[in-house]
Each structure stands twice: as structure tokens, then as C-alpha cells.
Amino acid sequence: MKYRIIIFFLLCYFSCDTVTKKSKISSDHNCMPSNTITKNLSKDSNDIEFALSGNTKGMIYVEGGEFEMGGDNNEAKQDEFPKHPVVVNSFWMDETEVTNDQFKEFVDATGYITTAEKAIDWNEIKKIVPPGTPKPHDSLLAPASLIFYETEVTNLNDFTQWWRLEKNTNWRSPYGKDSNIKNKGNHPVIHISWDDAIAYCKWAGKRLPTEAEFEYALRGGLKNNLYSWGNEPINQGKLKANTWEGKFPSNNKMKDKFYYTAPVKSFDPNGFGFYDLGGNVWEWCSDWYHSDYYNMSSKKIAVNPKGPKNSYDPMEPYSPKKVMRGGSFLCNDSYCSGFRNSMRMKSTPDSSSIHTGFRTVMDVKS
């Protein structure tokens, strides 16, 4: 347990301790942990400028346009402001998250091994953690991924109470040793790192969405709406998404009937026809995360923004991070309302967890 605490506190800082807008909103919640860094991050491997060669089956054509990107209400965090005008070109986007069946097709064709299936390289980790960070015991550098455990807590700041870095956990064994994805072919694939998502994209002739494209699709054609479905609170009316219902992290009432992931298309699509852009799993975007990016780019209309050139998270300045969007089955209004349209999440490119997946996009041929 001693070394587990060391690896979590020194290597696995949480990334959802989002900065508040001024001092009105608490930012003491944590809903997206980072794992470890195993590769040199100086080169951005998402170097596909355009993705035109993939198949558009299962994708939706999105007519480009201008929208207001960023925070919509007082729940929004500092990194969601200022709200600013953005223009995106037309693009194709997957109707749903990439599923287990789809990812298995990729692995079967290429023999690809995911980040969670590889041992952790300490020589690479120590390049991006604070100087003097002690090396964990070798047993804690074995292949592993993050799993959530429901528990009674009094202090929501201590994330180690409900997150564990579990050995033998990956997309094939999503809940740890001896688990499997039998009869879950139509569930979103999980325990996927950004690096894994990029590998899949290159094989499929596609790419990850930019953060701007994701929010544009998430809003579904509505203006200044809080959620993908509109402005009605998630706990009112009919079920809208796969999220945590009840007291987090101790009691999930499961009104939506799903404790972990839900099969894709389990809930109504948004105005553009997309499923699960809010809830179910966090989804990787192509952009680097920078806490002040909107301030840096809001002086004029941003046209097809691809994010900052470098990453900066003031809570973890040593760890370069990529953006994630959409929330997950663990998100709850009382703790981490990640399903809000403007909510920004971030994690290191080789982090993987039980509630992280992705979907792909393609450019429109001119």
C-alpha cells in the first residue's frame, strides 16, 4: 500500500481539479486521474492533417458553421472562459463511440498492443514528474489501468479512496483479472489511451476530433445550451445519458440500469443524430490541453482551431496532457458534471481508465 500511495500521489495526480471561475465555484473534485508516462511526448503523434481515406459507414455528416464555444453558466470553470466565436469546416463524425467489436477488428488486423497491456518505463516517467520523485517498486510498474471502486467517503478530495491502478486490466479485461468483454461487443471500448486512439485512427484512415469539432457536434445545433440535449437538468424528465445517479462515490441508484458502460445507442441522439456525446465514456480529442487556451485565442474568430502548440496544466505543470470531452458514467452534478457541453477534461496521452474511450472524424473531400 505504501508504494501504491506513492505512485498515485506523485505520478497519478488527478486532472479534474479544474480551476474555478474566480472564487464562486468549488474545484475540489477530481474525476479524471492520470496514469503514467511511458513514451517521449516531445513529438505530437497526431500528425494527420487531413483524414480522407476512411469509410464513412456509421458516420454522420456535420455541416460546418460558426458557434459560441465555452462556458454557458456559473457551473463552468475558469478554463471554459471566455466564451468565444469559432468556425469549423464540415466534417464526418462517428455516430457512436468506437465499440469493442470495432477495436477488436483493428487489433486482429494489426496485432496492436495497447498502453495498458505494456509495462511502465520508469526512465520515461521520470522525465516529466517533479525532480526527486522516488521510483516505485518494480511490481507497480507492471501493465495496469485504472479501475473505479464504489466506497463510502467523507472527504471527496482523497481520490485514492475510489481509484486503483489494477494489474491485468485493459480493453479485453476491463474490470481486472478474469474479466472479459463477452456480450459487450456493442459497448464503447475502454482503457484506451490517447496513443491507442491515434493508432486506431491511422489504421482506419481517420483522426480524432479537435476540441472545437467535438463541442460543435455536442451542441447539436442548439445555441448556448448547457447539455447535448438542451437545458433541462439531467435528473429531470426522461433518462438522457449514462451517468452516476445518487451520491458519489458511494451509491449509484442506477435509474438508467447501467453501472458501468451502456451499449451504444441506449439513449436518444442529440440534434445532429449523435449518441452518447454526453456521458457513457470520456472521449479523447486531438488537442493539447492548456488551462489558458481560450484567453490566448479569443481575440478574434478562431477558424478550425487545433489547440495550443504546448500543454500546460497548473495543477500538474510537469505532465503534458491532451483534451478529453463529454463526461462518463461516473459523472454526477454534485461532483463532476462532465456531461456539460463546455466542460473540459485532460489527461496524459498514455493514461487509460475504466471510463475512457473515443470516436473518430473524417474531413470532407472538396
C-alpha positions in Angstrom: 0.0 0.0 0.0 2.9 2.4 0.7 4.1 2.3 -2.9 0.5 2.4 -4.2 0.1 5.7 -2.4 3.5 7.0 -3.8 2.6 6.2 -7.4 -0.8 7.8 -7.1 0.2 11.0 -5.3 3.5 11.5 -7.2 2.7 10.1 -10.6 -1.1 10.0 -10.9 -2.3 13.5 -10.0 -5.9 14.0 -10.9 -6.7 16.2 -13.8 -10.3 17.2 -12.9 -9.3 19.6 -10.2 -10.5 22.2 -12.6 -9.8 25.8 -11.9 -12.8 27.8 -10.8 -14.1 30.9 -12.3 -12.9 33.5 -9.8 -13.9 32.1 -6.4 -17.6 31.3 -6.9 -17.3 27.5 -7.6 -15.5 24.8 -5.7 -12.9 22.9 -7.7 -12.2 20.4 -5.1 -13.5 17.4 -7.1 -11.4 15.0 -9.1 -12.9 12.8 -11.7 -10.1 12.0 -14.2 -6.9 10.5 -13.0 -3.7 10.4 -15.0 -1.7 7.2 -15.1 1.9 7.2 -16.1 4.0 8.4 -19.0 5.8 5.7 -20.9 6.8 7.4 -24.1 8.6 10.6 -25.2 5.9 13.2 -25.5 8.0 15.8 -27.3 6.6 14.7 -30.7 2.9 15.1 -31.3 2.0 11.8 -33.0 -1.4 13.1 -34.2 0.2 14.4 -37.4 -2.6 13.6 -39.7 -3.5 17.0 -41.2 -6.4 15.5 -43.1 -8.2 12.2 -42.9 -9.9 11.3 -46.2 -9.3 7.6 -46.8 -11.6 6.0 -44.3 -15.1 4.6 -44.8 -17.9 6.9 -43.8 -20.2 4.0 -42.8 -21.6 4.6 -39.3 -20.6 8.3 -39.5 -22.7 11.5 -39.7 -22.1 14.4 -42.0 -21.9 17.6 -40.0 -22.4 20.9 -41.9 -19.7 23.4 -40.7 -20.6 26.8 -39.3 -19.9 29.3 -36.5 -20.8 28.8 -32.9 -20.0 30.2 -29.4 -17.5 27.9 -27.7 -17.1 27.9 -23.9 -18.8 28.2 -20.6 -22.6 28.7 -20.5 -23.4 29.2 -16.8 -21.9 29.6 -13.3 -21.0 25.9 -13.2 -18.4 26.5 -15.8 -14.7 26.5 -14.7 -12.1 29.1 -15.4 -10.6 27.2 -18.3 -14.0 27.3 -20.0 -13.9 31.1 -20.3 -14.1 33.4 -22.1 -16.9 32.2 -24.4 -15.6 33.0 -27.9 -16.7 32.6 -31.6 -15.3 29.6 -33.5 -15.8 28.5 -37.1 -15.4 24.8 -38.1 -15.4 23.3 -41.5 -17.8 20.5 -42.4 -16.7 17.0 -41.2 -17.8 13.4 -40.7 -18.0 12.1 -37.2 -18.8 8.6 -35.8 -22.4 8.2 -34.8 -21.2 6.4 -31.6 -18.1 5.8 -29.6 -15.7 3.2 -31.1 -17.0 -0.1 -29.8 -15.3 -3.3 -28.5 -16.1 -5.0 -31.8 -14.6 -2.3 -33.9 -11.5 -2.0 -31.8 -11.1 -5.8 -31.9 -11.2 -5.7 -35.7 -8.3 -3.2 -35.6 -6.3 -5.4 -33.1 -6.9 -8.6 -35.1 -5.7 -6.9 -38.3 -2.6 -5.3 -36.8 -1.6 -7.1 -33.6 -1.6 -3.8 -31.8 -0.8 -3.9 -28.1 -2.5 -1.1 -26.0 -0.7 1.1 -23.5 -2.5 -0.7 -20.6 -1.0 -4.0 -21.8 2.6 -2.7 -21.6 4.9 -2.5 -18.7 5.7 1.1 -17.5 9.0 2.5 -18.3 10.4 4.4 -15.3 13.2 6.1 -17.4 10.5 7.8 -19.4 8.2 8.6 -16.4 11.0 10.5 -14.5 11.4 12.9 -17.4 8.1 14.5 -16.7 7.4 14.1 -13.0 8.7 16.6 -10.4 12.5 16.3 -9.8 13.3 13.9 -6.9 10.2 11.7 -7.4 11.1 8.3 -5.9 11.0 5.3 -8.1 8.0 3.0 -7.2 8.6 -0.7 -6.6 9.0 -2.7 -9.8 5.8 -4.6 -9.1 3.9 -1.3 -9.5 5.4 -0.8 -13.0 3.6 -3.9 -14.4 0.9 -3.5 -17.1 -2.2 -1.9 -15.4 -5.0 0.5 -15.8 -7.3 2.5 -13.5 -10.5 1.0 -12.1 -13.2 2.6 -10.0 -14.4 1.2 -6.7 -17.6 2.3 -5.1 -16.9 3.4 -1.5 -18.3 5.4 1.4 -16.2 8.6 1.9 -16.3 11.8 3.9 -13.5 13.6 2.0 -14.1 13.9 -1.7 -10.6 15.3 -2.2 -8.9 11.9 -1.5 -9.3 10.2 -4.8 -7.3 7.1 -3.8 -10.5 6.0 -1.9 -12.2 5.1 -5.2 -9.5 4.7 -7.8 -7.0 1.9 -8.1 -4.3 1.1 -10.5 -5.2 -2.5 -11.2 -2.9 -5.1 -12.9 -4.1 -7.2 -15.8 -6.7 -4.6 -16.6 -7.1 -3.5 -20.2 -9.7 -3.3 -23.0 -10.0 -7.1 -23.1 -10.3 -7.4 -19.3 -12.0 -4.1 -18.4 -12.7 -5.0 -14.7 -9.4 -6.7 -13.9 -8.1 -10.2 -13.9 -10.5 -12.8 -15.2 -13.0 -10.3 -16.6 -13.8 -10.1 -20.3 -15.9 -8.4 -22.9 -18.2 -11.3 -23.8 -21.6 -10.0 -24.9 -20.2 -6.4 -24.8 -19.3 -6.0 -28.4 -21.6 -3.0 -28.8 -20.2 -1.2 -25.7 -17.7 1.5 -26.1 -14.1 0.2 -25.9 -12.5 1.4 -22.6 -9.0 1.6 -21.1 -7.9 3.3 -24.2 -5.1 5.9 -24.1 -4.7 8.8 -26.5 -1.8 6.9 -28.1 -4.1 3.9 -28.6 -6.8 6.1 -30.2 -4.3 7.6 -32.5 -3.1 4.2 -33.6 -6.6 3.1 -34.4 -7.3 6.4 -36.4 -4.2 5.9 -38.6 -5.3 2.3 -39.3 -8.8 3.4 -40.1 -7.8 6.4 -42.2 -9.4 8.8 -39.8 -8.4 11.2 -37.0 -9.5 12.3 -33.6 -11.9 15.3 -33.4 -10.5 18.7 -32.5 -11.9 20.1 -29.2 -13.8 22.6 -31.3 -15.3 20.0 -33.5 -16.4 17.9 -30.5 -18.1 20.8 -28.8 -19.8 21.9 -32.1 -21.1 18.3 -32.5 -22.0 18.0 -28.9 -24.2 21.2 -29.0 -26.2 19.6 -31.8 -27.2 22.8 -33.5 -28.6 24.4 -30.3 -27.3 27.8 -29.2 -25.8 28.3 -25.8 -27.3 25.1 -24.5 -25.9 23.6 -21.3 -26.2 20.0 -22.4 -26.3 18.0 -25.6 -30.0 17.5 -25.2 -30.8 21.1 -24.3 -31.1 22.9 -20.9 -33.2 20.5 -18.9 -31.2 19.2 -15.8 -30.1 15.6 -16.3 -32.2 14.4 -13.3 -35.4 15.8 -14.7 -37.7 14.3 -17.3 -36.8 11.1 -19.1 -33.4 9.5 -18.9 -30.9 11.3 -21.1 -27.5 9.7 -20.7 -25.4 7.1 -18.8 -24.2 9.0 -15.7 -23.9 8.4 -12.0 -27.3 8.8 -10.2 -27.1 9.2 -6.5 -24.4 10.1 -4.0 -20.9 9.8 -5.5 -18.9 7.7 -5.0 -21.0 5.5 -2.6 -24.4 4.9 -4.1 -25.4 4.7 -7.7 -29.1 4.3 -7.9 -28.8 3.0 -11.5 -32.1 4.5 -12.8 -30.5 4.2 -16.2 -29.9 0.5 -15.5 -26.2 0.7 -16.2 -23.5 0.6 -13.5 -20.6 0.8 -16.0 -20.8 1.5 -19.7 -24.0 1.3 -21.6 -24.4 -0.2 -25.1 -24.1 2.5 -27.7 -27.4 4.0 -28.8 -29.0 3.2 -25.4 -30.3 6.8 -25.2 -31.8 9.3 -27.6 -29.4 11.1 -30.0 -28.9 14.8 -30.0 -30.0 17.3 -32.7 -27.3 16.2 -35.1 -28.0 12.5 -34.5 -25.0 11.6 -32.3 -25.3 9.2 -29.5 -23.5 9.4 -26.1 -21.6 12.6 -26.8 -22.6 13.4 -23.2 -22.0 10.6 -20.7 -21.0 6.9 -21.0 -17.2 7.5 -21.5 -14.8 10.4 -21.7 -13.6 10.8 -25.3 -10.2 11.9 -26.5 -9.7 14.9 -28.7 -6.6 15.7 -30.8 -5.7 19.0 -28.9 -3.1 19.6 -26.3 -4.7 21.0 -23.1 -3.7 24.4 -21.9 -5.6 26.0 -19.0 -5.5 29.5 -20.5 -6.0 28.5 -24.1 -9.3 30.3 -24.6 -7.8 33.5 -23.3 -4.9 33.0 -25.7 -7.2 32.5 -28.8 -10.3 34.7 -28.1 -9.1 38.0 -29.6 -10.6 37.1 -33.0 -12.8 34.5 -34.5 -11.0 31.1 -34.4 -11.2 29.2 -37.7 -10.8 25.4 -37.4 -8.7 25.7 -34.2 -6.4 22.8 -33.5 -5.5 23.7 -29.9 -2.3 25.2 -28.4 1.2 24.1 -29.5 2.1 23.1 -26.0 0.3 21.7 -22.9 0.0 23.4 -19.6 -2.0 22.3 -16.5 -1.1 24.5 -13.5 -2.1 21.6 -11.2 0.5 19.3 -12.9 3.0 21.5 -14.8 5.3 18.6 -15.4 2.7 16.5 -17.3 1.8 17.3 -20.9 -1.9 16.5 -21.4 -4.5 16.0 -24.1 -8.1 17.2 -24.0 -11.0 14.9 -23.3 -14.7 15.7 -23.6 -18.2 14.5 -22.9 -18.2 13.1 -19.4 -18.7 9.5 -18.4 -20.9 7.1 -16.4 -19.1 8.3 -13.3 -20.2 12.0 -13.8 -22.7 13.5 -11.4 -24.0 17.0 -10.9 -22.9 17.1 -7.3 -19.3 16.1 -8.1 -18.2 16.2 -11.7 -20.8 17.4 -14.3 -18.6 16.4 -17.2 -21.6 16.0 -19.5 -21.9 19.7 -19.8 -21.2 20.9 -23.3 -18.3 23.2 -22.3 -16.7 21.0 -19.7 -13.0 20.4 -20.4 -11.1 17.4 -19.1 -7.5 16.5 -19.6 -5.1 13.6 -19.0 -1.7 12.4 -20.1 -1.6 10.8 -23.6 -0.8 7.3 -22.2 -3.3 7.4 -19.4 -6.1 4.8 -19.5 -9.1 4.1 -17.3 -12.4 2.3 -17.0 -14.3 5.3 -18.4 -12.1 6.5 -21.2 -12.8 5.8 -24.9 -13.0 7.8 -28.2 -14.7 8.3 -31.5 -13.2 9.4 -34.9 -13.8 12.0 -37.5 -13.0 12.5 -41.2 -12.6 15.6 -43.3 -15.0 16.3 -46.2 -13.5 15.9 -49.6 -13.6 19.1 -51.6 
